[in-house]
Amino acid sequence: MKEIVYYVRSVNDLHAIAGFEKPKHPLVSVIDYSKVKVANAPESGCFICSFYTVNFKKNCHFMYGRQSFDHQEGTLHCTAPEQIITFDRKRDSGSSEGWGLYFHPELIRNSGLGRKIHEYSFFSYTENEALHLSDSEKQTLISILKQIETEYNTNIDHYSNQLIISNVELLLNYCNRFYGRQFITRSNYNKDIIARFEEFLRDYFNSQKLAEEGLPTVKLCAETMNLSANYFSDLLRNETGNNTQEHIHFHLLEKAKTLLAGTGKTINEIAYELGFEYPQNFCKLFKRKVGSSPTEFRNKIYNN
């Protein structure tokens, strides 16, 4: 049977699916999942939502991409607009518990938050990279959600949107903090990932893949580690201070230095061997990272 797709374009659509009364605000809503009218909600299918979402769920089963997830204890997961989430209520154990903050991009379009929303990389994390919250962390987020609800349930005035947006930004900043805590508490696990990543890069740069396929992409590196690109870069940045691209460039430049110092190959030959289609791009990167051009670097080696 063909899977049903539910396009959730407005807060009004969202409330209709949940069996709620019409929303108090056209661009933002906090949903208590325990109050969703199950009889009115679809049993299975997939949502394509035009909102940013911040979800905390317990006792819920659904698919994200090709992976299946069961939420018993509860985790926090965030999605950006137009991401696809597949669900199946038939497999849920009991009723779903938790809450969701849904806000439309139009709410923040002309605000400072709208200009920096892309900096909250956790909106692109996959579900298996969700945030596990402590009880105190849950209470912190719930208190902010209650403040958002209070604002849009009160008569909307000139300050309402500004205060709602400020609280949304505060909640997202706390999510950043809590993810940072999770990276720290998972340090041993993260170090294993980094060790595997370093081994992958060493093997890649010592193989023919570099010349045949070019530089490894951030996406390829993350997929090799079974992680999303944003989560992997954030993990590396928290553990090492450098993101995925910077790790790739480090290995590239070490390989370039070896070729410049140990072979008589021309700069162009080295650039092509390193996977660059245009040698000038290699030279620009080398000078920016090393502080001297490939030719200057080679001359210093030979003149010492």
C-alpha positions in Angstrom: 0.0 0.0 0.0 1.3 3.4 -0.9 2.5 5.5 2.0 0.4 8.5 3.0 2.3 11.8 2.9 1.0 14.6 5.2 2.1 18.1 4.3 2.0 20.3 7.3 2.3 23.8 5.9 0.8 25.8 8.8 0.2 25.8 12.5 -3.5 25.4 11.7 -2.7 22.2 9.7 -0.7 20.9 12.7 -3.5 21.5 15.1 -6.0 19.9 12.8 -3.9 16.7 12.6 -3.4 16.7 16.4 -7.2 17.2 17.0 -6.6 20.5 18.7 -8.6 23.7 18.5 -7.4 26.5 16.3 -4.0 27.9 17.3 -3.6 31.1 19.2 -0.6 32.2 17.1 -0.3 31.6 13.3 3.4 30.8 13.3 4.3 29.0 16.5 2.9 26.3 18.8 3.9 24.1 21.7 2.3 20.6 21.4 1.8 18.4 24.4 1.8 14.9 22.9 -0.1 13.3 25.7 -3.1 15.5 24.7 -3.1 14.6 21.0 -6.4 13.1 20.2 -5.3 9.7 18.9 -8.6 9.0 17.2 -8.1 11.9 14.9 -4.4 11.4 14.3 -3.2 9.3 11.4 -1.9 5.8 12.3 1.0 5.7 9.8 2.6 7.6 7.0 5.1 10.4 6.8 5.2 14.1 7.6 6.8 16.8 5.5 6.7 19.8 7.8 7.3 23.5 6.9 8.5 24.2 10.5 11.5 24.1 12.6 10.8 21.5 15.3 12.2 20.7 18.7 10.8 17.5 20.0 11.1 15.6 23.2 9.4 12.2 23.0 8.9 9.1 25.1 7.2 5.8 24.3 7.2 6.5 20.6 8.3 4.6 17.5 9.0 6.1 14.1 11.4 6.0 11.2 13.9 8.7 10.3 15.4 8.0 6.9 16.0 4.3 6.7 16.5 3.8 10.4 14.0 2.7 13.0 13.9 4.2 16.6 12.1 3.4 19.8 11.9 6.1 22.4 11.3 4.7 25.8 13.2 7.0 28.2 12.9 10.0 25.9 15.3 12.0 23.8 15.4 15.5 22.2 15.6 15.7 18.5 15.4 18.8 16.2 14.5 19.1 12.5 14.6 21.8 9.9 11.8 22.6 7.5 11.0 20.1 4.7 12.7 17.2 6.4 10.8 13.9 6.2 9.8 11.9 9.2 8.0 8.6 8.9 5.9 7.2 11.7 3.9 4.2 12.7 1.6 4.5 15.7 0.6 0.8 15.5 4.1 0.0 16.9 4.0 2.5 19.7 4.1 1.1 23.2 1.2 2.9 24.9 0.6 6.5 24.4 3.3 9.0 23.4 4.6 11.3 26.0 6.5 14.5 25.6 6.2 17.8 23.8 7.2 19.6 20.6 7.9 23.2 19.8 7.0 24.1 16.2 7.9 27.4 14.7 7.6 28.6 11.1 10.6 30.3 9.4 8.4 33.4 8.9 8.3 33.9 12.6 12.1 34.6 12.7 12.7 35.9 9.2 13.6 39.5 10.0 15.1 38.8 13.4 18.7 38.1 14.6 17.7 34.5 15.2 16.6 34.2 11.6 20.0 35.4 10.4 21.9 32.9 12.5 19.5 29.9 12.6 21.8 28.0 10.3 24.4 28.1 13.1 22.4 25.6 15.2 23.8 22.6 13.4 21.7 20.1 15.5 18.8 20.8 13.2 20.6 18.6 10.7 21.5 15.8 13.1 20.0 12.4 12.4 17.7 10.8 15.0 20.3 8.4 16.3 22.3 11.5 17.2 19.5 12.8 19.4 20.2 14.5 22.8 19.6 12.6 26.0 18.4 15.0 28.7 18.8 14.8 32.4 15.8 15.7 34.6 17.1 19.1 35.4 17.8 19.8 31.7 14.2 18.7 30.8 12.8 21.1 33.5 14.9 24.0 32.1 13.5 23.5 28.6 10.0 23.0 29.9 10.1 26.3 31.8 11.1 28.1 28.6 8.3 26.4 26.6 5.8 27.5 29.2 6.9 31.1 28.8 6.5 30.8 25.0 2.9 29.4 25.6 2.1 32.2 28.0 3.2 34.8 25.4 1.1 33.5 22.6 -1.9 32.7 24.8 -1.9 36.3 26.1 -3.4 39.0 23.9 -0.8 39.5 21.2 0.7 43.0 21.2 3.7 44.9 19.7 6.1 43.0 21.9 4.7 39.5 21.6 6.7 38.2 18.7 9.9 39.7 20.0 9.5 38.0 23.4 8.5 34.7 21.7 11.6 34.8 19.5 13.8 35.6 22.4 12.5 32.6 24.3 12.9 30.3 21.2 16.5 31.5 20.9 17.1 30.9 24.6 15.8 27.4 24.3 18.0 26.7 21.2 21.1 28.1 23.1 20.3 25.7 26.0 20.1 22.8 23.4 23.6 23.9 22.3 24.9 23.7 25.8 23.3 20.3 26.5 24.7 18.9 23.3 28.1 20.2 24.4 27.7 18.4 27.7 26.7 15.2 25.8 29.9 15.4 23.7 31.9 15.6 26.9 30.2 12.7 28.6 30.6 10.5 25.5 34.3 11.4 25.3 35.6 7.8 25.3 33.2 6.8 22.6 34.1 10.0 20.6 37.8 9.2 20.8 37.2 5.8 19.2 35.4 7.5 16.4 38.3 10.0 15.9 40.8 7.2 15.9 38.9 5.4 13.2 38.6 8.6 11.3 42.3 9.3 11.4 43.0 5.8 10.2 40.5 6.3 7.3 42.3 9.5 6.3 45.7 8.0 6.5 44.6 5.0 4.3 42.8 7.3 1.9 45.8 9.7 1.4 48.2 6.7 1.0 46.0 5.1 -1.7 45.1 5.8 -5.3 41.7 7.2 -4.3 43.2 10.6 -3.9 44.3 10.9 -7.5 41.3 8.9 -8.9 38.5 10.4 -6.8 39.9 13.7 -5.4 39.8 14.9 -1.8 37.4 13.0 0.5 34.3 15.1 1.2 32.9 15.9 4.6 29.9 13.9 3.7 31.9 10.8 2.7 33.9 11.0 6.0 30.8 11.3 8.1 29.0 8.5 6.3 32.1 6.3 6.8 31.7 6.9 10.5 27.9 6.3 10.3 27.1 9.9 11.3 25.6 13.0 9.8 28.0 15.6 8.4 27.0 18.3 11.0 27.1 16.0 14.0 30.5 14.6 13.0 32.0 18.1 12.5 30.6 19.2 15.8 32.0 16.1 17.5 35.4 16.7 16.1 35.3 20.4 17.0 34.4 19.6 20.6 37.1 17.0 20.9 40.0 18.5 18.8 39.1 22.1 18.1 38.9 21.5 14.4 36.0 20.4 12.2 36.0 17.7 9.5 37.3 19.9 6.7 40.2 21.1 8.8 41.2 17.5 9.5 41.1 16.7 5.8 43.2 19.7 5.0 45.8 18.7 7.7 46.3 15.3 6.1 46.3 16.9 2.6 49.0 19.4 3.5 51.2 16.8 5.3 51.0 14.7 2.0 51.8 17.8 0.0 54.8 18.7 2.2 56.2 15.1 1.8 55.9 15.3 -2.0 57.4 18.8 -2.2 60.4 17.8 0.0 61.0 14.3 -1.2 60.3 14.3 -4.9 61.2 16.3 -8.0 57.6 16.5 -9.2 56.4 19.9 -10.4 53.9 21.9 -8.4 51.3 21.1 -11.1 52.0 17.3 -10.9 51.7 17.4 -7.1 48.4 19.3 -7.3 46.9 16.7 -9.7 48.2 13.9 -7.6 46.5 15.4 -4.6 43.2 15.5 -6.4 43.0 19.1 -7.5 41.6 19.8 -10.9 43.2 23.3 -11.0 46.7 23.7 -9.5 46.1 27.3 -8.6 43.5 26.1 -6.1 46.1 23.9 -4.4 48.5 26.8 -4.3 46.0 29.1 -2.7 45.1 26.5 0.0 48.7 25.7 0.7 49.7 29.4 1.1 46.6 30.1 3.3 47.3 27.2 5.6 51.1 27.0 5.7 52.0 30.7 5.2 54.1 30.2 2.1 53.5 29.1 -1.4 54.5 25.5 -2.4 57.5 26.9 -4.3 58.6 28.9 -1.3 58.2 25.9 1.0 60.3 23.7 -1.4 63.0 26.4 -1.7 63.4 26.7 2.1 63.8 22.9 2.3 66.5 22.8 -0.3 68.3 25.9 1.0 68.6 24.6 4.6 
